[in-house]
Amino acid sequence: MVKLPFGVDIHNLIDDLKVWSWEAADILLFYSDILRNNGKDIIKSINDDDPVTIADLKVNDLIIERIKSKYKSVEWDILSEENSKMDSCNTNINADWLWVLDPLDGTKDFIQGTGNYAMHLALNYKQKPFLGVVLIPEKDELWISDSKNAWCESRNGFKKNFQLSNSKEHKDLKDLTIVTSKNHNNSTLKFLLEKINFKKVIVMGSIGCKIASILRSESDIYICLSLPGKSAPKDWDIAAPSVILTSAGGSITNLGNKDLTYNKFNFEQGGVIIASKDSANHESLCLKLKEIILRYEIYPGKIN
């Protein structure tokens, strides 16, 4: 059984995460409102692949300051998307306990005003997500996993537990609803979707928002297909949503049904990633997808 670092109580830690998350929500909603009123000056970088806003930076600073201030003597470190871009970043990524933060997942959607953005914060133990939160401010949702259970809370404290029901029935892929990327799509993934002909395709930004749609049973499966040499999700995009999904009874793996590994080169989660709400049938889904990808030679590189 994994124990938190000395002096850290799981219940107190979850309570702290709730407080900090709603503080982050205030920041994100404040700057989202500014953007809706044409406040484009809050955009700090207009890089097409990786835009940054003042909101990203403010939430990043808030969460890191809260962790360091409340838990001064605890032996863990913090990896964040924003700090990883700095040459001066001195995070010990090999620490047994490592916070993994994405202050604003779905920055493009944040700028576009779709509401499909989230804050991710996971605590990894020996390179595997242990607990995490996904905050979706525009929906007043705070998704939480304490490593055993998953639930969603609103700002007023209303709590709904989530346990996905696993079916013994092996559904065909064409009977499933898929949620896929809005701003990170590619022709290879589109070709795969055409060959499968899913019952319904939902398009949105933020991996946290996509996983939440699976948890709400609005969708059944999420496929992330990253081409060799192109952009791919990073650890901070995946860690928090993945631990919440698996705690609720879902699964997220590579195409070979292997658990995702963290702290790889550039923190990238490349290749083909499959998330589903039905862990009992997840392996079967991976096999069916792999068969289609191989049959039509859809993926240009070695598949995982």
Order of alpha helices (4+ residues) and beta strands (2+ residues): alpha-beta-beta-alpha-beta-alpha-beta-alpha-beta-beta-beta-beta-beta-beta-alpha-beta-alpha-beta-alpha-beta-beta-alpha
